[in-house]
């Protein structure tokens, strides 16, 4: 894959979202690097579905 699609891209916004029941984890408490440039007052920028956190890391 050579193309980078940003989260702010309309293609991403057009993907329907459904609640899968995963709890949300605050990544600041789970040793994950976080880019604070998108920080918001509510702290929503720092949450990730637990199922995503548990996926195996991909390399390459």
mmCIF file of the N, C-alpha and C atoms, coordinates in Angstrom:
data_MODEL
# 
_entry.id   MODEL 
# 
loop_
_atom_site.group_PDB 
_atom_site.id 
_atom_site.type_symbol 
_atom_site.label_atom_id 
_atom_site.label_alt_id 
_atom_site.label_comp_id 
_atom_site.label_asym_id 
_atom_site.label_entity_id 
_atom_site.label_seq_id 
_atom_site.pdbx_PDB_ins_code 
_atom_site.Cartn_x 
_atom_site.Cartn_y 
_atom_site.Cartn_z 
_atom_site.occupancy 
_atom_site.B_iso_or_equiv 
_atom_site.pdbx_formal_charge 
_atom_site.auth_seq_id 
_atom_site.auth_comp_id 
_atom_site.auth_asym_id 
_atom_site.auth_atom_id 
_atom_site.pdbx_PDB_model_num 
ATOM 1   N N  . UNK A 1 1  ? 0.847   -1.173 0.000  1.00 0.00 ? 1  UNK A N  1 
ATOM 2   C CA . UNK A 1 1  ? 0.000   0.000  0.000  1.00 0.00 ? 1  UNK A CA 1 
ATOM 3   C C  . UNK A 1 1  ? 0.894   1.238  0.000  1.00 0.00 ? 1  UNK A C  1 
ATOM 4   N N  . UNK A 1 2  ? 0.701   2.098  -0.962 1.00 0.00 ? 2  UNK A N  1 
ATOM 5   C CA . UNK A 1 2  ? 1.521   3.308  -1.035 1.00 0.00 ? 2  UNK A CA 1 
ATOM 6   C C  . UNK A 1 2  ? 0.718   4.561  -0.730 1.00 0.00 ? 2  UNK A C  1 
ATOM 7   N N  . UNK A 1 3  ? -0.604  4.479  -0.818 1.00 0.00 ? 3  UNK A N  1 
ATOM 8   C CA . UNK A 1 3  ? -1.445  5.636  -0.558 1.00 0.00 ? 3  UNK A CA 1 
ATOM 9   C C  . UNK A 1 3  ? -1.760  5.735  0.928  1.00 0.00 ? 3  UNK A C  1 
ATOM 10  N N  . UNK A 1 4  ? -1.667  6.940  1.466  1.00 0.00 ? 4  UNK A N  1 
ATOM 11  C CA . UNK A 1 4  ? -2.022  7.178  2.860  1.00 0.00 ? 4  UNK A CA 1 
ATOM 12  C C  . UNK A 1 4  ? -3.369  7.893  2.879  1.00 0.00 ? 4  UNK A C  1 
ATOM 13  N N  . UNK A 1 5  ? -4.295  7.358  3.632  1.00 0.00 ? 5  UNK A N  1 
ATOM 14  C CA . UNK A 1 5  ? -5.602  7.994  3.782  1.00 0.00 ? 5  UNK A CA 1 
ATOM 15  C C  . UNK A 1 5  ? -5.711  8.491  5.214  1.00 0.00 ? 5  UNK A C  1 
ATOM 16  N N  . UNK A 1 6  ? -5.963  9.768  5.360  1.00 0.00 ? 6  UNK A N  1 
ATOM 17  C CA . UNK A 1 6  ? -6.075  10.373 6.685  1.00 0.00 ? 6  UNK A CA 1 
ATOM 18  C C  . UNK A 1 6  ? -7.444  10.109 7.293  1.00 0.00 ? 6  UNK A C  1 
ATOM 19  N N  . UNK A 1 7  ? -7.500  10.072 8.619  1.00 0.00 ? 7  UNK A N  1 
ATOM 20  C CA . UNK A 1 7  ? -8.764  9.859  9.314  1.00 0.00 ? 7  UNK A CA 1 
ATOM 21  C C  . UNK A 1 7  ? -9.776  10.947 8.982  1.00 0.00 ? 7  UNK A C  1 
ATOM 22  N N  . UNK A 1 8  ? -9.307  12.127 8.614  1.00 0.00 ? 8  UNK A N  1 
ATOM 23  C CA . UNK A 1 8  ? -10.204 13.232 8.287  1.00 0.00 ? 8  UNK A CA 1 
ATOM 24  C C  . UNK A 1 8  ? -10.731 13.151 6.851  1.00 0.00 ? 8  UNK A C  1 
ATOM 25  N N  . UNK A 1 9  ? -10.291 12.174 6.085  1.00 0.00 ? 9  UNK A N  1 
ATOM 26  C CA . UNK A 1 9  ? -10.713 12.019 4.690  1.00 0.00 ? 9  UNK A CA 1 
ATOM 27  C C  . UNK A 1 9  ? -12.195 11.641 4.626  1.00 0.00 ? 9  UNK A C  1 
ATOM 28  N N  . UNK A 1 10 ? -12.943 12.199 3.678  1.00 0.00 ? 10 UNK A N  1 
ATOM 29  C CA . UNK A 1 10 ? -14.369 11.851 3.533  1.00 0.00 ? 10 UNK A CA 1 
ATOM 30  C C  . UNK A 1 10 ? -14.602 10.355 3.316  1.00 0.00 ? 10 UNK A C  1 
ATOM 31  N N  . UNK A 1 11 ? -13.629 9.645  2.740  1.00 0.00 ? 11 UNK A N  1 
ATOM 32  C CA . UNK A 1 11 ? -13.757 8.192  2.558  1.00 0.00 ? 11 UNK A CA 1 
ATOM 33  C C  . UNK A 1 11 ? -13.896 7.495  3.913  1.00 0.00 ? 11 UNK A C  1 
ATOM 34  N N  . UNK A 1 12 ? -13.170 7.978  4.887  1.00 0.00 ? 12 UNK A N  1 
ATOM 35  C CA . UNK A 1 12 ? -13.225 7.386  6.225  1.00 0.00 ? 12 UNK A CA 1 
ATOM 36  C C  . UNK A 1 12 ? -14.546 7.754  6.899  1.00 0.00 ? 12 UNK A C  1 
ATOM 37  N N  . UNK A 1 13 ? -14.943 9.009  6.782  1.00 0.00 ? 13 UNK A N  1 
ATOM 38  C CA . UNK A 1 13 ? -16.195 9.456  7.398  1.00 0.00 ? 13 UNK A CA 1 
ATOM 39  C C  . UNK A 1 13 ? -17.404 8.740  6.812  1.00 0.00 ? 13 UNK A C  1 
ATOM 40  N N  . UNK A 1 14 ? -17.309 8.261  5.577  1.00 0.00 ? 14 UNK A N  1 
ATOM 41  C CA . UNK A 1 14 ? -18.426 7.593  4.907  1.00 0.00 ? 14 UNK A CA 1 
ATOM 42  C C  . UNK A 1 14 ? -18.613 6.146  5.361  1.00 0.00 ? 14 UNK A C  1 
ATOM 43  N N  . UNK A 1 15 ? -17.654 5.586  6.080  1.00 0.00 ? 15 UNK A N  1 
ATOM 44  C CA . UNK A 1 15 ? -17.766 4.199  6.546  1.00 0.00 ? 15 UNK A CA 1 
ATOM 45  C C  . UNK A 1 15 ? -18.767 4.143  7.700  1.00 0.00 ? 15 UNK A C  1 
ATOM 46  N N  . UNK A 1 16 ? -19.807 3.318  7.571  1.00 0.00 ? 16 UNK A N  1 
ATOM 47  C CA . UNK A 1 16 ? -20.798 3.239  8.652  1.00 0.00 ? 16 UNK A CA 1 
ATOM 48  C C  . UNK A 1 16 ? -20.171 2.664  9.929  1.00 0.00 ? 16 UNK A C  1 
ATOM 49  N N  . UNK A 1 17 ? -20.612 3.170  11.051 1.00 0.00 ? 17 UNK A N  1 
ATOM 50  C CA . UNK A 1 17 ? -20.075 2.745  12.345 1.00 0.00 ? 17 UNK A CA 1 
ATOM 51  C C  . UNK A 1 17 ? -21.156 1.992  13.102 1.00 0.00 ? 17 UNK A C  1 
ATOM 52  N N  . UNK A 1 18 ? -20.777 0.830  13.646 1.00 0.00 ? 18 UNK A N  1 
ATOM 53  C CA . UNK A 1 18 ? -21.682 0.035  14.473 1.00 0.00 ? 18 UNK A CA 1 
ATOM 54  C C  . UNK A 1 18 ? -20.977 -0.298 15.772 1.00 0.00 ? 18 UNK A C  1 
ATOM 55  N N  . UNK A 1 19 ? -21.698 -0.236 16.854 1.00 0.00 ? 19 UNK A N  1 
ATOM 56  C CA . UNK A 1 19 ? -21.133 -0.601 18.149 1.00 0.00 ? 19 UNK A CA 1 
ATOM 57  C C  . UNK A 1 19 ? -20.939 -2.112 18.188 1.00 0.00 ? 19 UNK A C  1 
ATOM 58  N N  . UNK A 1 20 ? -19.723 -2.556 18.469 1.00 0.00 ? 20 UNK A N  1 
ATOM 59  C CA . UNK A 1 20 ? -19.436 -3.992 18.521 1.00 0.00 ? 20 UNK A CA 1 
ATOM 60  C C  . UNK A 1 20 ? -19.376 -4.505 19.962 1.00 0.00 ? 20 UNK A C  1 
ATOM 61  N N  . UNK A 1 21 ? -19.571 -3.611 20.915 1.00 0.00 ? 21 UNK A N  1 
ATOM 62  C CA . UNK A 1 21 ? -19.585 -4.023 22.308 1.00 0.00 ? 21 UNK A CA 1 
ATOM 63  C C  . UNK A 1 21 ? -18.228 -4.014 22.987 1.00 0.00 ? 21 UNK A C  1 
ATOM 64  N N  . UNK A 1 22 ? -17.147 -3.765 22.232 1.00 0.00 ? 22 UNK A N  1 
ATOM 65  C CA . UNK A 1 22 ? -15.820 -3.684 22.856 1.00 0.00 ? 22 UNK A CA 1 
ATOM 66  C C  . UNK A 1 22 ? -15.787 -2.518 23.841 1.00 0.00 ? 22 UNK A C  1 
ATOM 67  N N  . UNK A 1 23 ? -15.141 -2.737 24.959 1.00 0.00 ? 23 UNK A N  1 
ATOM 68  C CA . UNK A 1 23 ? -14.961 -1.613 25.885 1.00 0.00 ? 23 UNK A CA 1 
ATOM 69  C C  . UNK A 1 23 ? -13.857 -0.715 25.339 1.00 0.00 ? 23 UNK A C  1 
ATOM 70  N N  . UNK A 1 24 ? -13.855 0.518  25.761 1.00 0.00 ? 24 UNK A N  1 
ATOM 71  C CA . UNK A 1 24 ? -12.838 1.465  25.325 1.00 0.00 ? 24 UNK A CA 1 
ATOM 72  C C  . UNK A 1 24 ? -11.723 1.529  26.357 1.00 0.00 ? 24 UNK A C  1 
ATOM 73  N N  . UNK A 1 25 ? -10.488 1.540  25.864 1.00 0.00 ? 25 UNK A N  1 
ATOM 74  C CA . UNK A 1 25 ? -9.312  1.641  26.727 1.00 0.00 ? 25 UNK A CA 1 
ATOM 75  C C  . UNK A 1 25 ? -8.655  2.999  26.539 1.00 0.00 ? 25 UNK A C  1 
ATOM 76  N N  . UNK A 1 26 ? -8.188  3.574  27.613 1.00 0.00 ? 26 UNK A N  1 
ATOM 77  C CA . UNK A 1 26 ? -7.400  4.799  27.534 1.00 0.00 ? 26 UNK A CA 1 
ATOM 78  C C  . UNK A 1 26 ? -5.971  4.373  27.214 1.00 0.00 ? 26 UNK A C  1 
ATOM 79  N N  . UNK A 1 27 ? -5.513  4.648  25.992 1.00 0.00 ? 27 UNK A N  1 
ATOM 80  C CA . UNK A 1 27 ? -4.194  4.171  25.571 1.00 0.00 ? 27 UNK A CA 1 
ATOM 81  C C  . UNK A 1 27 ? -3.061  4.779  26.384 1.00 0.00 ? 27 UNK A C  1 
ATOM 82  N N  . UNK A 1 28 ? -3.332  5.883  27.053 1.00 0.00 ? 28 UNK A N  1 
ATOM 83  C CA . UNK A 1 28 ? -2.283  6.495  27.894 1.00 0.00 ? 28 UNK A CA 1 
ATOM 84  C C  . UNK A 1 28 ? -1.927  5.587  29.062 1.00 0.00 ? 28 UNK A C  1 
ATOM 85  N N  . UNK A 1 29 ? -2.802  4.630  29.387 1.00 0.00 ? 29 UNK A N  1 
ATOM 86  C CA . UNK A 1 29 ? -2.567  3.702  30.496 1.00 0.00 ? 29 UNK A CA 1 
ATOM 87  C C  . UNK A 1 29 ? -2.052  2.352  30.012 1.00 0.00 ? 29 UNK A C  1 
ATOM 88  N N  . UNK A 1 30 ? -1.800  2.199  28.710 1.00 0.00 ? 30 UNK A N  1 
ATOM 89  C CA . UNK A 1 30 ? -1.437  0.898  28.158 1.00 0.00 ? 30 UNK A CA 1 
ATOM 90  C C  . UNK A 1 30 ? -0.155  0.940  27.332 1.00 0.00 ? 30 UNK A C  1 
ATOM 91  N N  . UNK A 1 31 ? 0.735   1.834  27.646 1.00 0.00 ? 31 UNK A N  1 
ATOM 92  C CA . UNK A 1 31 ? 2.062   1.897  27.035 1.00 0.00 ? 31 UNK A CA 1 
ATOM 93  C C  . UNK A 1 31 ? 2.033   1.981  25.511 1.00 0.00 ? 31 UNK A C  1 
ATOM 94  N N  . UNK A 1 32 ? 1.068   2.695  24.957 1.00 0.00 ? 32 UNK A N  1 
ATOM 95  C CA . UNK A 1 32 ? 1.029   2.930  23.522 1.00 0.00 ? 32 UNK A CA 1 
ATOM 96  C C  . UNK A 1 32 ? 1.413   4.372  23.251 1.00 0.00 ? 32 UNK A C  1 
ATOM 97  N N  . UNK A 1 33 ? 2.127   4.595  22.173 1.00 0.00 ? 33 UNK A N  1 
ATOM 98  C CA . UNK A 1 33 ? 2.498   5.954  21.812 1.00 0.00 ? 33 UNK A CA 1 
ATOM 99  C C  . UNK A 1 33 ? 1.275   6.685  21.286 1.00 0.00 ? 33 UNK A C  1 
ATOM 100 N N  . UNK A 1 34 ? 1.189   7.952  21.599 1.00 0.00 ? 34 UNK A N  1 
ATOM 101 C CA . UNK A 1 34 ? 0.027   8.737  21.235 1.00 0.00 ? 34 UNK A CA 1 
ATOM 102 C C  . UNK A 1 34 ? 0.477   10.101 20.759 1.00 0.00 ? 34 UNK A C  1 
ATOM 103 N N  . UNK A 1 35 ? -0.055  10.532 19.642 1.00 0.00 ? 35 UNK A N  1 
ATOM 104 C CA . UNK A 1 35 ? 0.244   11.852 19.101 1.00 0.00 ? 35 UNK A CA 1 
ATOM 105 C C  . UNK A 1 35 ? -0.737  12.841 19.720 1.00 0.00 ? 35 UNK A C  1 
ATOM 106 N N  . UNK A 1 36 ? -0.254  13.694 20.575 1.00 0.00 ? 36 UNK A N  1 
ATOM 107 C CA . UNK A 1 36 ? -1.094  14.635 21.305 1.00 0.00 ? 36 UNK A CA 1 
ATOM 108 C C  . UNK A 1 36 ? -1.588  15.818 20.498 1.00 0.00 ? 36 UNK A C  1 
ATOM 109 N N  . UNK A 1 37 ? -1.230  15.911 19.219 1.00 0.00 ? 37 UNK A N  1 
ATOM 110 C CA . UNK A 1 37 ? -1.670  17.061 18.423 1.00 0.00 ? 37 UNK A CA 1 
ATOM 111 C C  . UNK A 1 37 ? -3.176  17.098 18.232 1.00 0.00 ? 37 UNK A C  1 
ATOM 112 N N  . UNK A 1 38 ? -3.845  15.978 18.378 1.00 0.00 ? 38 UNK A N  1 
ATOM 113 C CA . UNK A 1 38 ? -5.308  15.926 18.236 1.00 0.00 ? 38 UNK A CA 1 
ATOM 114 C C  . UNK A 1 38 ? -6.009  15.909 19.602 1.00 0.00 ? 38 UNK A C  1 
ATOM 115 N N  . UNK A 1 39 ? -5.275  16.272 20.629 1.00 0.00 ? 39 UNK A N  1 
ATOM 116 C CA . UNK A 1 39 ? -5.802  16.258 21.990 1.00 0.00 ? 39 UNK A CA 1 
ATOM 117 C C  . UNK A 1 39 ? -7.078  17.111 22.070 1.00 0.00 ? 39 UNK A C  1 
ATOM 118 N N  . UNK A 1 40 ? -8.048  16.617 22.828 1.00 0.00 ? 40 UNK A N  1 
ATOM 119 C CA . UNK A 1 40 ? -9.277  17.371 23.061 1.00 0.00 ? 40 UNK A CA 1 
ATOM 120 C C  . UNK A 1 40 ? -9.526  17.443 24.564 1.00 0.00 ? 40 UNK A C  1 
ATOM 121 N N  . UNK A 1 41 ? -10.353 18.378 24.982 1.00 0.00 ? 41 UNK A N  1 
ATOM 122 C CA . UNK A 1 41 ? -10.596 18.590 26.409 1.00 0.00 ? 41 UNK A CA 1 
ATOM 123 C C  . UNK A 1 41 ? -11.216 17.379 27.096 1.00 0.00 ? 41 UNK A C  1 
ATOM 124 N N  . UNK A 1 42 ? -12.025 16.612 26.360 1.00 0.00 ? 42 UNK A N  1 
ATOM 125 C CA . UNK A 1 42 ? -12.692 15.449 26.953 1.00 0.00 ? 42 UNK A CA 1 
ATOM 126 C C  . UNK A 1 42 ? -11.772 14.228 27.029 1.00 0.00 ? 42 UNK A C  1 
ATOM 127 N N  . UNK A 1 43 ? -10.643 14.263 26.342 1.00 0.00 ? 43 UNK A N  1 
ATOM 128 C CA . UNK A 1 43 ? -9.726  13.129 26.345 1.00 0.00 ? 43 UNK A CA 1 
ATOM 129 C C  . UNK A 1 43 ? -10.132 12.015 25.396 1.00 0.00 ? 43 UNK A C  1 
ATOM 130 N N  . UNK A 1 44 ? -11.128 12.260 24.545 1.00 0.00 ? 44 UNK A N  1 
ATOM 131 C CA . UNK A 1 44 ? -11.617 11.223 23.630 1.00 0.00 ? 44 UNK A CA 1 
ATOM 132 C C  . UNK A 1 44 ? -10.544 10.773 22.642 1.00 0.00 ? 44 UNK A C  1 
ATOM 133 N N  . UNK A 1 45 ? -9.554  11.603 22.384 1.00 0.00 ? 45 UNK A N  1 
ATOM 134 C CA . UNK A 1 45 ? -8.484  11.266 21.437 1.00 0.00 ? 45 UNK A CA 1 
ATOM 135 C C  . UNK A 1 45 ? -7.678  10.064 21.899 1.00 0.00 ? 45 UNK A C  1 
ATOM 136 N N  . UNK A 1 46 ? -7.753  9.720  23.152 1.00 0.00 ? 46 UNK A N  1 
ATOM 137 C CA . UNK A 1 46 ? -6.877  8.707  23.726 1.00 0.00 ? 46 UNK A CA 1 
ATOM 138 C C  . UNK A 1 46 ? -7.550  7.350  23.927 1.00 0.00 ? 46 UNK A C  1 
ATOM 139 N N  . UNK A 1 47 ? -8.735  7.157  23.357 1.00 0.00 ? 47 UNK A N  1 
ATOM 140 C CA . UNK A 1 47 ? -9.444  5.896  23.562 1.00 0.00 ? 47 UNK A CA 1 
ATOM 141 C C  . UNK A 1 47 ? -9.415  5.020  22.321 1.00 0.00 ? 47 UNK A C  1 
ATOM 142 N N  . UNK A 1 48 ? -9.306  3.730  22.568 1.00 0.00 ? 48 UNK A N  1 
ATOM 143 C CA . UNK A 1 48 ? -9.198  2.734  21.517 1.00 0.00 ? 48 UNK A CA 1 
ATOM 144 C C  . UNK A 1 48 ? -10.038 1.522  21.928 1.00 0.00 ? 48 UNK A C  1 
ATOM 145 N N  . UNK A 1 49 ? -10.708 0.902  20.962 1.00 0.00 ? 49 UNK A N  1 
ATOM 146 C CA . UNK A 1 49 ? -11.457 -0.319 21.268 1.00 0.00 ? 49 UNK A CA 1 
ATOM 147 C C  . UNK A 1 49 ? -10.508 -1.391 21.784 1.00 0.00 ? 49 UNK A C  1 
ATOM 148 N N  . UNK A 1 50 ? -10.907 -2.107 22.795 1.00 0.00 ? 50 UNK A N  1 
ATOM 149 C CA . UNK A 1 50 ? -10.047 -3.138 23.377 1.00 0.00 ? 50 UNK A CA 1 
ATOM 150 C C  . UNK A 1 50 ? -9.681  -4.211 22.356 1.00 0.00 ? 50 UNK A C  1 
ATOM 151 N N  . UNK A 1 51 ? -10.569 -4.545 21.434 1.00 0.00 ? 51 UNK A N  1 
ATOM 152 C CA . UNK A 1 51 ? -10.281 -5.545 20.412 1.00 0.00 ? 51 UNK A CA 1 
ATOM 153 C C  . UNK A 1 51 ? -9.153  -5.123 19.495 1.00 0.00 ? 51 UNK A C  1 
ATOM 154 N N  . UNK A 1 52 ? -9.039  -3.850 19.231 1.00 0.00 ? 52 UNK A N  1 
ATOM 155 C CA . UNK A 1 52 ? -7.946  -3.343 18.397 1.00 0.00 ? 52 UNK A CA 1 
ATOM 156 C C  . UNK A 1 52 ? -6.630  -3.446 19.161 1.00 0.00 ? 52 UNK A C  1 
ATOM 157 N N  . UNK A 1 53 ? -6.653  -3.151 20.415 1.00 0.00 ? 53 UNK A N  1 
ATOM 158 C CA . UNK A 1 53 ? -5.440  -3.220 21.247 1.00 0.00 ? 53 UNK A CA 1 
ATOM 159 C C  . UNK A 1 53 ? -4.905  -4.645 21.301 1.00 0.00 ? 53 UNK A C  1 
ATOM 160 N N  . UNK A 1 54 ? -5.787  -5.622 21.238 1.00 0.00 ? 54 UNK A N  1 
ATOM 161 C CA . UNK A 1 54 ? -5.395  -7.019 21.376 1.00 0.00 ? 54 UNK A CA 1 
ATOM 162 C C  . UNK A 1 54 ? -4.968  -7.671 20.072 1.00 0.00 ? 54 UNK A C  1 
ATOM 163 N N  . UNK A 1 55 ? -5.088  -6.961 18.939 1.00 0.00 ? 55 UNK A N  1 
ATOM 164 C CA . UNK A 1 55 ? -4.657  -7.509 17.657 1.00 0.00 ? 55 UNK A CA 1 
ATOM 165 C C  . UNK A 1 55 ? -3.151  -7.686 17.644 1.00 0.00 ? 55 UNK A C  1 
ATOM 166 N N  . UNK A 1 56 ? -2.658  -8.698 16.956 1.00 0.00 ? 56 UNK A N  1 
ATOM 167 C CA . UNK A 1 56 ? -1.195  -8.857 16.851 1.00 0.00 ? 56 UNK A CA 1 
ATOM 168 C C  . UNK A 1 56 ? -0.587  -7.709 16.050 1.00 0.00 ? 56 UNK A C  1 
ATOM 169 N N  . UNK A 1 57 ? 0.596   -7.313 16.428 1.00 0.00 ? 57 UNK A N  1 
ATOM 170 C CA . UNK A 1 57 ? 1.297   -6.229 15.723 1.00 0.00 ? 57 UNK A CA 1 
ATOM 171 C C  . UNK A 1 57 ? 1.688   -6.691 14.323 1.00 0.00 ? 57 UNK A C  1 
ATOM 172 N N  . UNK A 1 58 ? 1.539   -5.806 13.358 1.00 0.00 ? 58 UNK A N  1 
ATOM 173 C CA . UNK A 1 58 ? 1.965   -6.116 11.983 1.00 0.00 ? 58 UNK A CA 1 
ATOM 174 C C  . UNK A 1 58 ? 3.260   -5.385 11.687 1.00 0.00 ? 58 UNK A C  1 
ATOM 175 N N  . UNK A 1 59 ? 4.135   -6.032 11.010 1.00 0.00 ? 59 UNK A N  1 
ATOM 176 C CA . UNK A 1 59 ? 5.393   -5.400 10.624 1.00 0.00 ? 59 UNK A CA 1 
ATOM 177 C C  . UNK A 1 59 ? 5.504   -5.409 9.104  1.00 0.00 ? 59 UNK A C  1 
ATOM 178 N N  . UNK A 1 60 ? 6.214   -4.403 8.594  1.00 0.00 ? 60 UNK A N  1 
ATOM 179 C CA . UNK A 1 60 ? 6.452   -4.369 7.167  1.00 0.00 ? 60 UNK A CA 1 
ATOM 180 C C  . UNK A 1 60 ? 5.486   -3.632 6.427  1.00 0.00 ? 60 UNK A C  1 
# 
